[in-house]
Amino acid sequence: MELCRADIARLIRRGYADGTFYSRGEDGIPRLINVNGHCVLFDPDGRRCKEYRSRPLGCALYPVNLTEDGIVVIDALCPEAGSLGAEEVREKGERLRRLIATIDAETSRH
């Protein structure tokens, strides 16, 4: 999951040390790391996100995603994929476009 500066700052305020929950790819974009095949924020015992209320915006917008061409799609692998209405998908798609633009702008200044 790609992260914007606000996501990183929020998780640091929650007690995570900077750089311990994300890494930067060759493209410079910070992304949550995976541990033992799942997101570092996932609690395998409780089978849920440890930071659900403070989760990154991209996680909150999931299962809405964008294709490389910018088309809004739903990740069919998500168990909640069929629960979203058309208006919610449209709204989340617009928010996701803004988030990606923010991350791109932040990365170009990094």
Chimera marker file (.cmm) of the C-alpha trace (Angstrom):
<marker_set name="trace">
<marker id="1" x="0.000" y="0.000" z="0.000" r="1" g="1" b="0" radius="0.5"/>
<marker id="2" x="1.414" y="3.379" z="-1.032" r="1" g="1" b="0" radius="0.5"/>
<marker id="3" x="1.657" y="5.997" z="1.701" r="1" g="1" b="0" radius="0.5"/>
<marker id="4" x="1.470" y="9.762" z="1.683" r="1" g="1" b="0" radius="0.5"/>
<marker id="5" x="3.306" y="11.933" z="4.229" r="1" g="1" b="0" radius="0.5"/>
<marker id="6" x="0.145" y="12.338" z="6.306" r="1" g="1" b="0" radius="0.5"/>
<marker id="7" x="-0.212" y="8.530" z="6.571" r="1" g="1" b="0" radius="0.5"/>
<marker id="8" x="3.392" y="8.211" z="7.746" r="1" g="1" b="0" radius="0.5"/>
<marker id="9" x="3.061" y="11.058" z="10.255" r="1" g="1" b="0" radius="0.5"/>
<marker id="10" x="-0.155" y="9.595" z="11.665" r="1" g="1" b="0" radius="0.5"/>
<marker id="11" x="1.420" y="6.159" z="12.191" r="1" g="1" b="0" radius="0.5"/>
<marker id="12" x="4.501" y="7.721" z="13.796" r="1" g="1" b="0" radius="0.5"/>
<marker id="13" x="2.197" y="9.578" z="16.212" r="1" g="1" b="0" radius="0.5"/>
<marker id="14" x="0.628" y="6.183" z="16.986" r="1" g="1" b="0" radius="0.5"/>
<marker id="15" x="4.031" y="4.934" z="18.157" r="1" g="1" b="0" radius="0.5"/>
<marker id="16" x="5.645" y="3.343" z="15.109" r="1" g="1" b="0" radius="0.5"/>
<marker id="17" x="9.256" y="4.349" z="14.589" r="1" g="1" b="0" radius="0.5"/>
<marker id="18" x="9.922" y="6.128" z="11.304" r="1" g="1" b="0" radius="0.5"/>
<marker id="19" x="11.094" y="3.657" z="8.686" r="1" g="1" b="0" radius="0.5"/>
<marker id="20" x="10.014" y="0.514" z="10.554" r="1" g="1" b="0" radius="0.5"/>
<marker id="21" x="6.620" y="0.058" z="8.905" r="1" g="1" b="0" radius="0.5"/>
<marker id="22" x="7.360" y="1.251" z="5.368" r="1" g="1" b="0" radius="0.5"/>
<marker id="23" x="10.107" y="1.231" z="2.797" r="1" g="1" b="0" radius="0.5"/>
<marker id="24" x="10.749" y="3.260" z="-0.318" r="1" g="1" b="0" radius="0.5"/>
<marker id="25" x="10.893" y="1.497" z="-3.649" r="1" g="1" b="0" radius="0.5"/>
<marker id="26" x="13.239" y="2.421" z="-6.474" r="1" g="1" b="0" radius="0.5"/>
<marker id="27" x="10.564" y="4.901" z="-7.542" r="1" g="1" b="0" radius="0.5"/>
<marker id="28" x="10.884" y="6.669" z="-4.169" r="1" g="1" b="0" radius="0.5"/>
<marker id="29" x="7.286" y="5.927" z="-3.160" r="1" g="1" b="0" radius="0.5"/>
<marker id="30" x="6.863" y="4.819" z="0.465" r="1" g="1" b="0" radius="0.5"/>
<marker id="31" x="4.848" y="1.611" z="0.861" r="1" g="1" b="0" radius="0.5"/>
<marker id="32" x="3.783" y="-0.458" z="3.851" r="1" g="1" b="0" radius="0.5"/>
<marker id="33" x="6.049" y="-3.458" z="4.299" r="1" g="1" b="0" radius="0.5"/>
<marker id="34" x="4.891" y="-7.057" z="4.514" r="1" g="1" b="0" radius="0.5"/>
<marker id="35" x="5.896" y="-9.384" z="7.336" r="1" g="1" b="0" radius="0.5"/>
<marker id="36" x="5.343" y="-13.131" z="7.025" r="1" g="1" b="0" radius="0.5"/>
<marker id="37" x="3.193" y="-12.610" z="3.932" r="1" g="1" b="0" radius="0.5"/>
<marker id="38" x="0.899" y="-9.898" z="5.260" r="1" g="1" b="0" radius="0.5"/>
<marker id="39" x="0.840" y="-6.177" z="5.987" r="1" g="1" b="0" radius="0.5"/>
<marker id="40" x="2.946" y="-5.056" z="8.940" r="1" g="1" b="0" radius="0.5"/>
<marker id="41" x="-0.221" y="-3.553" z="10.458" r="1" g="1" b="0" radius="0.5"/>
<marker id="42" x="-2.136" y="-6.844" z="10.313" r="1" g="1" b="0" radius="0.5"/>
<marker id="43" x="-2.645" y="-8.715" z="13.582" r="1" g="1" b="0" radius="0.5"/>
<marker id="44" x="-2.681" y="-12.417" z="12.617" r="1" g="1" b="0" radius="0.5"/>
<marker id="45" x="-4.045" y="-13.501" z="16.008" r="1" g="1" b="0" radius="0.5"/>
<marker id="46" x="-6.952" y="-11.056" z="15.933" r="1" g="1" b="0" radius="0.5"/>
<marker id="47" x="-7.211" y="-11.367" z="12.114" r="1" g="1" b="0" radius="0.5"/>
<marker id="48" x="-7.647" y="-7.622" z="11.701" r="1" g="1" b="0" radius="0.5"/>
<marker id="49" x="-5.747" y="-4.380" z="11.203" r="1" g="1" b="0" radius="0.5"/>
<marker id="50" x="-4.018" y="-3.144" z="14.365" r="1" g="1" b="0" radius="0.5"/>
<marker id="51" x="-4.455" y="0.444" z="13.190" r="1" g="1" b="0" radius="0.5"/>
<marker id="52" x="-7.884" y="0.312" z="11.584" r="1" g="1" b="0" radius="0.5"/>
<marker id="53" x="-8.922" y="3.757" z="12.892" r="1" g="1" b="0" radius="0.5"/>
<marker id="54" x="-5.569" y="5.263" z="11.880" r="1" g="1" b="0" radius="0.5"/>
<marker id="55" x="-5.006" y="3.209" z="8.731" r="1" g="1" b="0" radius="0.5"/>
<marker id="56" x="-3.564" y="4.785" z="5.583" r="1" g="1" b="0" radius="0.5"/>
<marker id="57" x="-6.048" y="6.468" z="3.269" r="1" g="1" b="0" radius="0.5"/>
<marker id="58" x="-5.363" y="3.926" z="0.517" r="1" g="1" b="0" radius="0.5"/>
<marker id="59" x="-6.478" y="1.174" z="2.899" r="1" g="1" b="0" radius="0.5"/>
<marker id="60" x="-9.657" y="3.084" z="3.734" r="1" g="1" b="0" radius="0.5"/>
<marker id="61" x="-10.450" y="3.430" z="0.016" r="1" g="1" b="0" radius="0.5"/>
<marker id="62" x="-9.838" y="-0.258" z="-0.723" r="1" g="1" b="0" radius="0.5"/>
<marker id="63" x="-11.181" y="-2.328" z="-2.547" r="1" g="1" b="0" radius="0.5"/>
<marker id="64" x="-11.455" y="0.554" z="-5.008" r="1" g="1" b="0" radius="0.5"/>
<marker id="65" x="-8.384" y="0.688" z="-7.205" r="1" g="1" b="0" radius="0.5"/>
<marker id="66" x="-7.246" y="2.296" z="-10.452" r="1" g="1" b="0" radius="0.5"/>
<marker id="67" x="-5.903" y="0.597" z="-13.553" r="1" g="1" b="0" radius="0.5"/>
<marker id="68" x="-2.755" y="1.941" z="-15.206" r="1" g="1" b="0" radius="0.5"/>
<marker id="69" x="-5.129" y="3.823" z="-17.535" r="1" g="1" b="0" radius="0.5"/>
<marker id="70" x="-6.849" y="5.491" z="-14.558" r="1" g="1" b="0" radius="0.5"/>
<marker id="71" x="-10.057" y="3.481" z="-14.769" r="1" g="1" b="0" radius="0.5"/>
<marker id="72" x="-11.771" y="2.846" z="-11.434" r="1" g="1" b="0" radius="0.5"/>
<marker id="73" x="-12.047" y="-0.867" z="-10.666" r="1" g="1" b="0" radius="0.5"/>
<marker id="74" x="-12.942" y="-3.034" z="-7.685" r="1" g="1" b="0" radius="0.5"/>
<marker id="75" x="-10.506" y="-5.683" z="-6.460" r="1" g="1" b="0" radius="0.5"/>
<marker id="76" x="-12.606" y="-8.800" z="-6.955" r="1" g="1" b="0" radius="0.5"/>
<marker id="77" x="-10.428" y="-10.720" z="-4.472" r="1" g="1" b="0" radius="0.5"/>
<marker id="78" x="-11.736" y="-8.598" z="-1.610" r="1" g="1" b="0" radius="0.5"/>
<marker id="79" x="-14.599" y="-10.273" z="0.296" r="1" g="1" b="0" radius="0.5"/>
<marker id="80" x="-16.323" y="-6.879" z="0.534" r="1" g="1" b="0" radius="0.5"/>
<marker id="81" x="-16.072" y="-6.188" z="-3.220" r="1" g="1" b="0" radius="0.5"/>
<marker id="82" x="-19.780" y="-6.628" z="-3.849" r="1" g="1" b="0" radius="0.5"/>
<marker id="83" x="-20.884" y="-4.423" z="-0.975" r="1" g="1" b="0" radius="0.5"/>
<marker id="84" x="-20.113" y="-1.054" z="-2.579" r="1" g="1" b="0" radius="0.5"/>
<marker id="85" x="-22.728" y="0.985" z="-4.382" r="1" g="1" b="0" radius="0.5"/>
<marker id="86" x="-22.002" y="2.850" z="-7.603" r="1" g="1" b="0" radius="0.5"/>
<marker id="87" x="-21.862" y="6.272" z="-5.895" r="1" g="1" b="0" radius="0.5"/>
<marker id="88" x="-19.441" y="5.015" z="-3.236" r="1" g="1" b="0" radius="0.5"/>
<marker id="89" x="-17.206" y="3.519" z="-5.918" r="1" g="1" b="0" radius="0.5"/>
<marker id="90" x="-17.225" y="6.809" z="-7.859" r="1" g="1" b="0" radius="0.5"/>
<marker id="91" x="-16.451" y="8.862" z="-4.741" r="1" g="1" b="0" radius="0.5"/>
<marker id="92" x="-13.667" y="6.544" z="-3.582" r="1" g="1" b="0" radius="0.5"/>
<marker id="93" x="-12.230" y="6.526" z="-7.102" r="1" g="1" b="0" radius="0.5"/>
<marker id="94" x="-11.997" y="10.332" z="-7.089" r="1" g="1" b="0" radius="0.5"/>
<marker id="95" x="-10.414" y="10.325" z="-3.638" r="1" g="1" b="0" radius="0.5"/>
<marker id="96" x="-7.941" y="7.686" z="-4.809" r="1" g="1" b="0" radius="0.5"/>
<marker id="97" x="-6.974" y="9.812" z="-7.819" r="1" g="1" b="0" radius="0.5"/>
<marker id="98" x="-6.304" y="12.759" z="-5.478" r="1" g="1" b="0" radius="0.5"/>
<marker id="99" x="-4.274" y="10.541" z="-3.125" r="1" g="1" b="0" radius="0.5"/>
<marker id="100" x="-2.134" y="9.236" z="-5.975" r="1" g="1" b="0" radius="0.5"/>
<marker id="101" x="-1.551" y="12.789" z="-7.216" r="1" g="1" b="0" radius="0.5"/>
<marker id="102" x="-0.486" y="13.787" z="-3.693" r="1" g="1" b="0" radius="0.5"/>
<marker id="103" x="1.901" y="10.844" z="-3.371" r="1" g="1" b="0" radius="0.5"/>
<marker id="104" x="3.354" y="11.573" z="-6.818" r="1" g="1" b="0" radius="0.5"/>
<marker id="105" x="3.882" y="15.252" z="-5.920" r="1" g="1" b="0" radius="0.5"/>
<marker id="106" x="5.479" y="14.356" z="-2.582" r="1" g="1" b="0" radius="0.5"/>
<marker id="107" x="7.740" y="11.784" z="-4.211" r="1" g="1" b="0" radius="0.5"/>
<marker id="108" x="8.949" y="14.196" z="-6.876" r="1" g="1" b="0" radius="0.5"/>
<marker id="109" x="10.029" y="16.576" z="-4.100" r="1" g="1" b="0" radius="0.5"/>
<marker id="110" x="11.654" y="13.838" z="-1.989" r="1" g="1" b="0" radius="0.5"/>
<link id1="1" id2="2" r="1" g="1" b="0" radius="0.2"/>
<link id1="2" id2="3" r="1" g="1" b="0" radius="0.2"/>
<link id1="3" id2="4" r="1" g="1" b="0" radius="0.2"/>
<link id1="4" id2="5" r="1" g="1" b="0" radius="0.2"/>
<link id1="5" id2="6" r="1" g="1" b="0" radius="0.2"/>
<link id1="6" id2="7" r="1" g="1" b="0" radius="0.2"/>
<link id1="7" id2="8" r="1" g="1" b="0" radius="0.2"/>
<link id1="8" id2="9" r="1" g="1" b="0" radius="0.2"/>
<link id1="9" id2="10" r="1" g="1" b="0" radius="0.2"/>
<link id1="10" id2="11" r="1" g="1" b="0" radius="0.2"/>
<link id1="11" id2="12" r="1" g="1" b="0" radius="0.2"/>
<link id1="12" id2="13" r="1" g="1" b="0" radius="0.2"/>
<link id1="13" id2="14" r="1" g="1" b="0" radius="0.2"/>
<link id1="14" id2="15" r="1" g="1" b="0" radius="0.2"/>
<link id1="15" id2="16" r="1" g="1" b="0" radius="0.2"/>
<link id1="16" id2="17" r="1" g="1" b="0" radius="0.2"/>
<link id1="17" id2="18" r="1" g="1" b="0" radius="0.2"/>
<link id1="18" id2="19" r="1" g="1" b="0" radius="0.2"/>
<link id1="19" id2="20" r="1" g="1" b="0" radius="0.2"/>
<link id1="20" id2="21" r="1" g="1" b="0" radius="0.2"/>
<link id1="21" id2="22" r="1" g="1" b="0" radius="0.2"/>
<link id1="22" id2="23" r="1" g="1" b="0" radius="0.2"/>
<link id1="23" id2="24" r="1" g="1" b="0" radius="0.2"/>
<link id1="24" id2="25" r="1" g="1" b="0" radius="0.2"/>
<link id1="25" id2="26" r="1" g="1" b="0" radius="0.2"/>
<link id1="26" id2="27" r="1" g="1" b="0" radius="0.2"/>
<link id1="27" id2="28" r="1" g="1" b="0" radius="0.2"/>
<link id1="28" id2="29" r="1" g="1" b="0" radius="0.2"/>
<link id1="29" id2="30" r="1" g="1" b="0" radius="0.2"/>
<link id1="30" id2="31" r="1" g="1" b="0" radius="0.2"/>
<link id1="31" id2="32" r="1" g="1" b="0" radius="0.2"/>
<link id1="32" id2="33" r="1" g="1" b="0" radius="0.2"/>
<link id1="33" id2="34" r="1" g="1" b="0" radius="0.2"/>
<link id1="34" id2="35" r="1" g="1" b="0" radius="0.2"/>
<link id1="35" id2="36" r="1" g="1" b="0" radius="0.2"/>
<link id1="36" id2="37" r="1" g="1" b="0" radius="0.2"/>
<link id1="37" id2="38" r="1" g="1" b="0" radius="0.2"/>
<link id1="38" id2="39" r="1" g="1" b="0" radius="0.2"/>
<link id1="39" id2="40" r="1" g="1" b="0" radius="0.2"/>
<link id1="40" id2="41" r="1" g="1" b="0" radius="0.2"/>
<link id1="41" id2="42" r="1" g="1" b="0" radius="0.2"/>
<link id1="42" id2="43" r="1" g="1" b="0" radius="0.2"/>
<link id1="43" id2="44" r="1" g="1" b="0" radius="0.2"/>
<link id1="44" id2="45" r="1" g="1" b="0" radius="0.2"/>
<link id1="45" id2="46" r="1" g="1" b="0" radius="0.2"/>
<link id1="46" id2="47" r="1" g="1" b="0" radius="0.2"/>
<link id1="47" id2="48" r="1" g="1" b="0" radius="0.2"/>
<link id1="48" id2="49" r="1" g="1" b="0" radius="0.2"/>
<link id1="49" id2="50" r="1" g="1" b="0" radius="0.2"/>
<link id1="50" id2="51" r="1" g="1" b="0" radius="0.2"/>
<link id1="51" id2="52" r="1" g="1" b="0" radius="0.2"/>
<link id1="52" id2="53" r="1" g="1" b="0" radius="0.2"/>
<link id1="53" id2="54" r="1" g="1" b="0" radius="0.2"/>
<link id1="54" id2="55" r="1" g="1" b="0" radius="0.2"/>
<link id1="55" id2="56" r="1" g="1" b="0" radius="0.2"/>
<link id1="56" id2="57" r="1" g="1" b="0" radius="0.2"/>
<link id1="57" id2="58" r="1" g="1" b="0" radius="0.2"/>
<link id1="58" id2="59" r="1" g="1" b="0" radius="0.2"/>
<link id1="59" id2="60" r="1" g="1" b="0" radius="0.2"/>
<link id1="60" id2="61" r="1" g="1" b="0" radius="0.2"/>
<link id1="61" id2="62" r="1" g="1" b="0" radius="0.2"/>
<link id1="62" id2="63" r="1" g="1" b="0" radius="0.2"/>
<link id1="63" id2="64" r="1" g="1" b="0" radius="0.2"/>
<link id1="64" id2="65" r="1" g="1" b="0" radius="0.2"/>
<link id1="65" id2="66" r="1" g="1" b="0" radius="0.2"/>
<link id1="66" id2="67" r="1" g="1" b="0" radius="0.2"/>
<link id1="67" id2="68" r="1" g="1" b="0" radius="0.2"/>
<link id1="68" id2="69" r="1" g="1" b="0" radius="0.2"/>
<link id1="69" id2="70" r="1" g="1" b="0" radius="0.2"/>
<link id1="70" id2="71" r="1" g="1" b="0" radius="0.2"/>
<link id1="71" id2="72" r="1" g="1" b="0" radius="0.2"/>
<link id1="72" id2="73" r="1" g="1" b="0" radius="0.2"/>
<link id1="73" id2="74" r="1" g="1" b="0" radius="0.2"/>
<link id1="74" id2="75" r="1" g="1" b="0" radius="0.2"/>
<link id1="75" id2="76" r="1" g="1" b="0" radius="0.2"/>
<link id1="76" id2="77" r="1" g="1" b="0" radius="0.2"/>
<link id1="77" id2="78" r="1" g="1" b="0" radius="0.2"/>
<link id1="78" id2="79" r="1" g="1" b="0" radius="0.2"/>
<link id1="79" id2="80" r="1" g="1" b="0" radius="0.2"/>
<link id1="80" id2="81" r="1" g="1" b="0" radius="0.2"/>
<link id1="81" id2="82" r="1" g="1" b="0" radius="0.2"/>
<link id1="82" id2="83" r="1" g="1" b="0" radius="0.2"/>
<link id1="83" id2="84" r="1" g="1" b="0" radius="0.2"/>
<link id1="84" id2="85" r="1" g="1" b="0" radius="0.2"/>
<link id1="85" id2="86" r="1" g="1" b="0" radius="0.2"/>
<link id1="86" id2="87" r="1" g="1" b="0" radius="0.2"/>
<link id1="87" id2="88" r="1" g="1" b="0" radius="0.2"/>
<link id1="88" id2="89" r="1" g="1" b="0" radius="0.2"/>
<link id1="89" id2="90" r="1" g="1" b="0" radius="0.2"/>
<link id1="90" id2="91" r="1" g="1" b="0" radius="0.2"/>
<link id1="91" id2="92" r="1" g="1" b="0" radius="0.2"/>
<link id1="92" id2="93" r="1" g="1" b="0" radius="0.2"/>
<link id1="93" id2="94" r="1" g="1" b="0" radius="0.2"/>
<link id1="94" id2="95" r="1" g="1" b="0" radius="0.2"/>
<link id1="95" id2="96" r="1" g="1" b="0" radius="0.2"/>
<link id1="96" id2="97" r="1" g="1" b="0" radius="0.2"/>
<link id1="97" id2="98" r="1" g="1" b="0" radius="0.2"/>
<link id1="98" id2="99" r="1" g="1" b="0" radius="0.2"/>
<link id1="99" id2="100" r="1" g="1" b="0" radius="0.2"/>
<link id1="100" id2="101" r="1" g="1" b="0" radius="0.2"/>
<link id1="101" id2="102" r="1" g="1" b="0" radius="0.2"/>
<link id1="102" id2="103" r="1" g="1" b="0" radius="0.2"/>
<link id1="103" id2="104" r="1" g="1" b="0" radius="0.2"/>
<link id1="104" id2="105" r="1" g="1" b="0" radius="0.2"/>
<link id1="105" id2="106" r="1" g="1" b="0" radius="0.2"/>
<link id1="106" id2="107" r="1" g="1" b="0" radius="0.2"/>
<link id1="107" id2="108" r="1" g="1" b="0" radius="0.2"/>
<link id1="108" id2="109" r="1" g="1" b="0" radius="0.2"/>
<link id1="109" id2="110" r="1" g="1" b="0" radius="0.2"/>
</marker_set>
